[in-house]
C-alpha cells in the first residue's frame, strides 16, 4: 500500500476516483482517470493521469508547504507485477487568504501524472483493471472532504499509440518543474547563512513554493515571492538543523506567455563558524580516558566554558604548555571564577599530534589537569571554525559565545604576550562588563584536519 498523505512522501499512485460529496454542496468536482496511450505495452512505463475539473471558486491542495487543507492522498491497488513509480505534480499557485494564511493550490483544471511500470509478461490481448482509494480536500469559505474507490480498465497491446487524452499530458508537462539546468537556464541557488538565495537571469518576478522544511521557514508568505530576478527566503534552525530547501521556483519573464518552473533541491548548508553573541554549537566528545563531555551540560550547570584547540606537537601549543605553562596556570586560576577548561584535538589519524596514545602521553607530560577531547573526524573543529592550535573560544553560562581568537597578543613562537585575551574575557564577563575585544585573530599551527 502506498499512501500519499504528507509532503514528506513524494511518490505514490493516483489511478482513478469518483467524487463523493455532501448533498448540500452547490457543485461537485469532475474527476477522471485518463491515459496518455491507448493501451498498456509490456515492459514499458505507462503514463496515467488524474484529471480534476475543480468546481468554480474552489481549490485543491498541492503536496508542499500549506498552512491549511490537505494534499491529495492515494492508496493504489495494482495487479501483480505492476509497479507505481513517481507521481508528477504540476506547479501550483500561491493563495493568500484572509488572516494572512498561505497555501499552494490548484484551481480550475489540473492533471497529476503517474508513471506505472508494466510487467514484461503482461499478455497482449488481455485487459487490466486498476483500482485505488483516493481522498482529497477542497476549500472555498468552507472545506469539504471527498473520498472514493474507483477503477479503470485498459487493454494490453504490443503498441501503445497516443490516446485521445494525450494533449492533456503535453499541457501538464509544461507546468511540471524541470531541473535548474534544463534548457541552459541560468538558475542559481545557494545558502548565505540562514537565507536561501534564488536567482534567475532576466526574470521580472520569482516565486518559491517550498516542499520540505516547512517548520524552519521564517515567513514564506512574505519571502515566497518577489519582483525582479532575486528572491531571498529566510530559514530558522530546528533542533540545530537548517533546511533542506526543496521545492519549486517559478520564473516569469517579460514577453513569455506563461511562467517556467524549476526544481530546487539544496541540502543543509555546512554549519557557519561559531559567532560572537550567538549560541555556541553544542557537541559531545570523549576525552582520552573515554569519558563523555557535553557542552550544554556544563553551561546548564552555570559554568563558563573555555575551549582550547590543542596539538601537543605544535610549537605554538608547546609555547603555552612547556615554555610558559600559560594554559595549565590559567585553567587552574580560572576555576575560582566557575570556569571549565577543555582542550580539543581535531587532528585526523596519522597527522601531527593526533591519536589517543599521543594525547594521553601529552596530558601527563604537560601536567594538564583538564580533559583533552578527541575530535579525530574534525566535526567539532569545523563546527566552530577552529583554524589554529591554539584557537580559543569562551562560552558563557547562557550558551552564547563571548570570545574567540588568540590566547594572547604575541603571535611569535617563543615570546609571551602582555595581554592574555582569555583571562580578560572571563574577568570582564564575570564583572558584568562587555567583553572587549570579543574577537581576535588566532595564531599557531593549522588544525590538522583530515578530508571531510
C-alpha positions as CSV (number, residue, x, y, z in Angstrom):
1,X,0.0,0.0,0.0
2,X,1.2,3.4,-0.9
3,X,-0.3,6.4,0.9
4,X,0.3,9.9,-0.3
5,X,-0.6,11.5,3.0
6,X,2.0,14.2,3.7
7,X,4.5,16.3,1.7
8,X,7.3,14.1,3.0
9,X,6.0,11.2,0.8
10,X,6.8,12.3,-2.7
11,X,6.0,9.1,-4.7
12,X,2.6,7.4,-4.9
13,X,0.0,6.3,-7.4
14,X,-3.2,8.0,-8.3
15,X,-5.3,5.9,-10.7
16,X,-9.0,6.7,-10.7
17,X,-11.7,8.2,-8.5
18,X,-15.3,9.1,-8.4
19,X,-16.4,12.0,-6.4
20,X,-18.4,11.7,-3.2
21,X,-19.7,14.9,-1.7
22,X,-22.2,16.2,0.7
23,X,-25.7,16.7,-0.6
24,X,-25.7,20.4,0.3
25,X,-22.7,21.2,-2.0
26,X,-23.7,23.6,-4.8
27,X,-21.3,21.9,-7.2
28,X,-19.1,18.8,-7.5
29,X,-15.6,18.2,-8.8
30,X,-15.5,16.2,-12.0
31,X,-12.6,13.7,-11.8
32,X,-11.4,11.2,-14.4
33,X,-8.5,8.8,-14.8
34,X,-7.0,9.3,-18.3
35,X,-4.1,7.6,-20.2
36,X,-1.6,9.2,-22.5
37,X,-1.6,6.0,-24.6
38,X,-4.5,4.0,-25.9
39,X,-3.0,0.7,-24.5
40,X,-0.5,-0.7,-21.9
41,X,2.6,-2.1,-23.6
42,X,4.5,-4.9,-21.8
43,X,7.9,-3.9,-20.4
44,X,7.3,-0.2,-20.7
45,X,6.3,2.7,-18.4
46,X,2.8,4.0,-18.9
47,X,1.7,7.5,-18.0
48,X,-1.7,7.8,-16.4
49,X,-3.3,11.0,-15.3
50,X,-5.8,12.0,-12.7
51,X,-7.7,14.9,-14.2
52,X,-9.6,17.2,-11.8
53,X,-12.1,19.7,-13.1
54,X,-12.5,21.6,-9.9
55,X,-15.8,23.3,-9.1
56,X,-15.7,27.1,-9.8
57,X,-14.4,29.1,-6.8
58,X,-13.0,26.0,-5.0
59,X,-9.4,24.8,-4.8
60,X,-7.4,21.6,-4.0
61,X,-4.1,21.4,-2.3
62,X,-0.6,20.8,-3.6
63,X,1.7,18.4,-1.7
64,X,4.0,21.1,-0.3
65,X,4.0,23.6,2.5
66,X,0.5,24.7,3.2
67,X,-1.0,26.4,6.3
68,X,-4.4,24.8,5.8
69,X,-6.0,21.9,4.0
70,X,-4.6,18.5,3.0
71,X,-2.9,17.3,-0.2
72,X,-4.5,14.6,-2.4
73,X,-3.9,11.2,-0.7
74,X,-3.9,7.9,-2.7
75,X,-3.8,4.2,-2.0
76,X,-3.5,2.3,-5.3
77,X,-4.4,-1.3,-5.9
78,X,-2.2,-2.6,-8.7
79,X,-2.3,-6.0,-10.2
80,X,0.6,-8.3,-9.6
81,X,3.7,-7.3,-11.5
82,X,2.6,-3.7,-12.0
83,X,4.6,-1.0,-10.0
84,X,3.7,2.6,-9.3
85,X,6.7,4.9,-9.9
86,X,6.9,8.7,-9.4
87,X,3.9,11.0,-9.3
88,X,4.4,14.3,-11.0
89,X,2.7,17.3,-9.5
90,X,2.3,20.4,-11.7
91,X,3.3,23.7,-10.2
92,X,0.6,25.2,-8.0
93,X,-0.3,28.8,-7.5
94,X,0.1,30.9,-4.3
95,X,-3.1,31.7,-2.4
96,X,-3.1,34.1,0.4
97,X,-6.4,34.0,2.3
98,X,-7.8,36.5,4.9
99,X,-5.8,36.2,8.1
100,X,-2.5,36.2,6.1
101,X,-2.9,32.4,5.5
102,X,-0.6,31.0,2.8
103,X,-1.5,27.8,0.8
104,X,-0.4,26.4,-2.6
105,X,-3.3,25.2,-4.6
106,X,-4.9,24.1,-7.8
107,X,-7.9,25.8,-9.3
108,X,-9.9,25.1,-12.5
109,X,-8.3,22.0,-14.0
110,X,-5.2,20.0,-13.0
111,X,-3.7,16.8,-14.2
112,X,-1.4,14.8,-11.9
113,X,0.8,12.4,-13.9
114,X,1.7,9.0,-12.6
115,X,4.2,6.6,-14.1
116,X,3.3,2.9,-13.9
117,X,5.7,0.1,-14.8
118,X,4.0,-2.5,-16.9
119,X,5.5,-6.0,-16.4
120,X,7.2,-7.7,-19.3
121,X,4.9,-10.7,-19.0
122,X,1.7,-8.7,-19.4
123,X,-0.3,-10.6,-22.0
124,X,-1.2,-8.7,-25.2
125,X,-4.9,-9.1,-26.0
126,X,-5.8,-9.1,-22.3
127,X,-7.2,-6.2,-20.3
128,X,-6.1,-4.9,-16.9
129,X,-8.2,-3.3,-14.1
130,X,-6.5,-0.8,-11.8
131,X,-8.2,0.3,-8.6
132,X,-7.4,2.9,-6.0
133,X,-8.8,4.7,-3.0
134,X,-8.4,8.5,-3.1
135,X,-9.0,11.2,-0.6
136,X,-8.8,15.0,-1.1
137,X,-9.9,18.2,0.5
138,X,-11.4,21.1,-1.5
139,X,-12.0,24.5,0.1
140,X,-13.6,27.9,-0.5
141,X,-15.1,29.6,2.5
142,X,-15.7,26.1,3.8
143,X,-13.8,22.9,3.3
144,X,-15.2,19.5,2.1
145,X,-13.6,16.1,2.2
146,X,-14.0,13.9,-0.9
147,X,-13.1,10.2,-1.0
148,X,-13.8,7.3,-3.3
149,X,-12.7,4.0,-4.6
150,X,-12.7,3.7,-8.4
151,X,-11.2,1.6,-11.2
152,X,-10.1,1.9,-14.8
153,X,-9.7,-0.9,-17.3
154,X,-7.1,-0.7,-20.1
155,X,-6.1,-3.1,-22.9
156,X,-2.6,-4.6,-23.1
157,X,-1.1,-4.5,-26.6
158,X,2.3,-4.6,-28.4
159,X,1.9,-1.0,-29.4
160,X,0.5,2.0,-27.5
161,X,-0.4,4.8,-29.9
162,X,-1.3,8.2,-28.4
163,X,-4.8,8.2,-26.9
164,X,-7.4,10.9,-27.2
165,X,-6.2,12.5,-23.9
166,X,-2.6,12.8,-25.0
167,X,-2.8,16.6,-25.4
168,X,-3.7,16.9,-21.8
169,X,-0.4,15.4,-20.8
170,X,1.5,17.8,-23.1
171,X,-0.2,20.7,-21.4
172,X,0.5,19.3,-17.9
173,X,4.2,18.7,-18.8
174,X,4.6,22.4,-19.4
175,X,3.9,23.0,-15.7
176,X,6.0,20.2,-14.4
177,X,9.1,21.6,-12.7
178,X,12.3,20.9,-14.5
179,X,15.9,20.7,-13.1
180,X,17.5,24.1,-12.8
181,X,19.9,23.2,-15.7
182,X,17.1,22.4,-18.1
183,X,17.5,24.2,-21.5
184,X,20.6,26.1,-20.4
185,X,18.6,28.2,-17.9
186,X,20.7,30.4,-15.6
187,X,19.0,29.4,-12.3
188,X,21.2,29.7,-9.3
189,X,20.5,28.7,-5.7
190,X,22.8,28.9,-2.6
191,X,22.8,29.4,1.1
192,X,24.0,32.7,2.7
193,X,24.0,31.9,6.4
194,X,20.3,31.1,7.1
195,X,18.9,32.6,4.0
196,X,18.2,30.7,0.7
197,X,19.1,32.9,-2.3
198,X,17.4,32.1,-5.6
199,X,18.3,33.9,-8.8
200,X,17.1,33.7,-12.4
201,X,18.6,35.9,-15.1
202,X,16.2,38.1,-16.9
203,X,13.2,37.4,-14.7
204,X,10.8,40.2,-13.7
205,X,9.3,38.1,-10.9
206,X,10.0,35.0,-8.9
207,X,8.0,32.7,-6.6
208,X,9.2,29.8,-4.4
209,X,6.8,27.0,-3.5
210,X,8.5,25.2,-0.6
211,X,8.0,21.4,-0.4
212,X,10.2,20.4,2.6
213,X,11.5,22.0,5.7
214,X,8.2,23.8,6.3
215,X,8.7,24.2,10.0
216,X,12.0,26.0,9.5
217,X,10.7,28.7,7.2
218,X,10.6,32.1,8.9
219,X,7.7,33.6,6.8
220,X,7.1,32.1,3.4
221,X,4.1,34.4,2.9
222,X,6.5,37.4,2.9
223,X,9.5,35.7,1.4
224,X,7.9,33.4,-1.1
225,X,7.6,35.9,-4.0
226,X,9.4,39.0,-5.2
227,X,9.7,41.4,-8.2
228,X,12.9,41.1,-10.1
229,X,15.4,38.3,-10.6
230,X,16.4,37.6,-7.0
231,X,14.4,36.0,-4.1
232,X,15.6,35.6,-0.5
233,X,13.9,33.0,1.6
234,X,14.7,33.1,5.4
235,X,15.0,29.8,7.3
236,X,15.5,29.1,11.0
237,X,17.3,26.2,12.6
238,X,15.1,23.4,14.0
239,X,16.9,21.2,16.5
240,X,20.1,22.6,15.2
241,X,19.4,21.8,11.6
242,X,18.8,24.2,8.8
243,X,16.8,23.2,5.7
244,X,17.0,21.3,3.4
245,X,15.5,23.6,0.8
246,X,13.3,21.7,-1.6
247,X,10.5,23.0,-3.7
248,X,9.7,24.8,-7.0
249,X,11.0,28.1,-8.3
250,X,8.5,29.9,-10.6
251,X,10.2,32.3,-13.1
252,X,8.3,34.9,-15.0
253,X,10.0,36.8,-17.8
254,X,8.8,39.7,-20.0
255,X,7.4,38.6,-23.3
256,X,6.7,35.0,-22.2
257,X,3.1,33.8,-22.2
258,X,3.5,31.6,-19.1
259,X,6.0,31.2,-16.2
260,X,8.5,28.5,-16.2
261,X,9.1,26.2,-13.2
262,X,12.3,24.6,-11.9
263,X,13.1,22.2,-9.1
264,X,15.1,23.5,-6.1
265,X,16.9,20.8,-4.1
266,X,19.6,22.3,-1.8
267,X,20.9,20.2,1.1
268,X,21.5,21.6,4.5
269,X,24.4,24.0,4.3
270,X,27.6,23.4,6.2
271,X,27.4,25.0,9.6
272,X,28.7,28.5,9.9
273,X,31.6,29.1,12.2
274,X,30.6,30.0,15.8
275,X,29.7,33.7,16.0
276,X,30.1,36.1,18.9
277,X,26.8,36.7,20.7
278,X,25.1,33.6,19.2
279,X,24.6,30.2,20.8
280,X,27.8,28.1,20.6
281,X,27.3,24.8,18.8
282,X,26.5,22.0,21.2
283,X,28.6,18.9,21.0
284,X,29.5,15.7,22.8
285,X,33.1,14.3,22.7
286,X,35.0,11.7,24.6
287,X,38.3,12.5,26.4
288,X,41.4,10.4,26.5
289,X,40.0,8.4,29.3
290,X,36.8,7.6,27.4
291,X,34.6,9.9,29.5
292,X,31.9,11.8,27.6
293,X,31.7,15.6,27.8
294,X,28.6,17.6,26.5
295,X,29.0,21.3,26.3
296,X,25.4,22.0,27.2
297,X,25.7,20.1,30.4
298,X,28.4,22.4,31.6
299,X,26.5,25.6,30.6
300,X,23.2,24.4,32.1
301,X,25.2,23.9,35.4
302,X,26.1,27.6,35.2
303,X,29.7,27.2,34.1
304,X,31.8,29.4,31.8
305,X,33.5,27.0,29.3
306,X,36.9,27.7,27.7
307,X,37.8,25.6,24.6
308,X,41.4,25.3,23.7
309,X,42.2,23.7,20.3
310,X,45.3,21.6,21.0
311,X,48.1,19.8,19.2
312,X,50.8,18.5,21.6
313,X,53.5,18.7,18.9
314,X,52.7,22.1,17.5
315,X,55.4,24.6,18.6
316,X,52.8,27.2,19.4
317,X,50.9,24.8,21.7
318,X,54.2,23.8,23.3
319,X,54.9,27.5,23.8
320,X,51.9,27.8,26.1
321,X,52.4,24.4,27.7
322,X,56.1,24.0,28.1
323,X,57.8,27.4,27.9
324,X,55.2,29.4,29.8
325,X,52.6,26.9,31.1
326,X,50.0,29.5,30.1
327,X,47.2,27.1,29.6
328,X,47.5,25.0,32.8
329,X,48.2,28.0,35.0
330,X,45.2,29.9,33.6
331,X,42.9,26.9,33.7
332,X,43.8,26.4,37.4
333,X,43.4,30.0,38.3
334,X,40.1,30.5,36.5
335,X,38.4,27.6,38.3
336,X,37.7,30.2,41.0
337,X,35.6,32.0,38.5
338,X,33.4,29.0,37.7
339,X,35.3,28.1,34.6
340,X,35.5,24.6,33.0
341,X,38.5,24.3,30.6
342,X,38.5,21.7,27.8
343,X,41.2,21.0,25.3
344,X,40.1,19.7,21.9
345,X,42.3,17.9,19.4
346,X,40.7,17.8,15.9
347,X,43.8,16.2,14.2
348,X,43.0,13.3,11.9
349,X,44.5,9.9,12.4
350,X,48.1,9.9,11.2
351,X,48.5,13.7,11.4
352,X,51.0,15.5,13.6
353,X,50.0,15.4,17.3
354,X,46.9,13.2,16.7
355,X,45.8,9.9,18.2
356,X,44.8,8.7,21.6
357,X,48.1,7.4,22.7
358,X,50.0,10.6,21.9
359,X,47.5,12.8,23.7
360,X,47.3,10.6,26.8
361,X,51.1,10.9,27.0
362,X,50.9,14.7,26.4
363,X,48.4,15.1,29.1
364,X,50.8,13.7,31.6
365,X,53.9,15.3,30.1
366,X,52.3,18.8,30.2
367,X,50.7,18.4,33.6
368,X,47.2,19.0,32.2
369,X,44.6,18.5,34.9
370,X,41.8,19.2,32.5
371,X,40.5,16.9,29.7
372,X,41.7,16.5,26.2
373,X,38.7,15.8,24.0
374,X,39.3,13.7,20.9
375,X,37.7,15.0,17.7
376,X,39.5,12.8,15.1
377,X,36.8,13.4,12.5
378,X,37.2,17.2,12.9
379,X,33.4,17.6,13.2
380,X,33.5,19.9,16.2
381,X,36.5,21.8,14.9
382,X,34.8,22.6,11.7
383,X,31.6,23.5,13.6
384,X,33.5,26.1,15.5
385,X,35.7,27.2,12.6
386,X,38.8,26.4,14.5
387,X,41.8,27.2,12.4
388,X,44.9,27.0,14.6
389,X,46.5,25.4,17.6
390,X,45.9,27.1,19.8
391,X,42.5,28.6,18.9
392,X,40.4,29.8,21.9
393,X,36.7,30.0,22.5
394,X,34.9,31.2,25.6
395,X,31.3,30.3,26.2
396,X,29.0,32.0,28.8
397,X,26.6,30.0,31.0
398,X,23.7,31.0,28.7
399,X,25.4,29.1,25.9
400,X,26.5,32.1,23.9
401,X,30.0,32.7,22.6
402,X,31.6,35.7,24.2
403,X,35.2,35.4,22.9
404,X,37.1,33.7,20.1
405,X,40.6,34.1,18.8
406,X,44.2,34.0,20.2
407,X,45.2,33.2,23.7
408,X,47.4,36.3,23.9
409,X,48.7,39.2,21.9
410,X,52.1,37.9,20.8
411,X,51.9,35.5,17.8
412,X,55.6,34.6,17.9
413,X,56.5,31.0,18.7
414,X,58.7,31.9,21.7
415,X,57.7,35.2,23.4
416,X,54.7,35.6,25.8
417,X,52.3,38.4,25.1
418,X,51.5,41.3,27.5
419,X,47.7,40.7,27.3
420,X,46.1,37.3,27.8
421,X,42.8,37.7,26.0
422,X,41.1,34.7,27.6
423,X,41.7,35.9,31.1
424,X,40.4,39.4,30.1
425,X,37.3,37.9,28.6
426,X,36.4,35.8,31.6
427,X,37.1,38.5,34.1
428,X,35.2,41.1,32.2
429,X,32.2,38.8,31.8
430,X,32.3,37.9,35.5
431,X,32.3,41.6,36.4
432,X,29.2,42.2,34.2
433,X,31.1,44.1,31.6
434,X,31.1,43.8,27.8
435,X,34.0,41.6,26.7
436,X,36.5,43.7,24.7
437,X,38.0,42.5,22.5
438,X,35.4,39.8,21.8
439,X,37.3,38.5,18.8
440,X,40.9,38.5,17.7
441,X,43.0,36.7,15.0
442,X,44.1,33.4,16.3
443,X,47.7,32.2,15.6
444,X,49.6,29.0,15.6
445,X,49.9,25.8,13.5
446,X,47.0,24.8,11.3
447,X,44.5,22.4,12.8
448,X,45.5,19.0,11.2
449,X,42.1,18.1,9.7
450,X,41.5,15.1,7.5
451,X,39.3,15.1,4.4
452,X,35.7,15.9,5.2
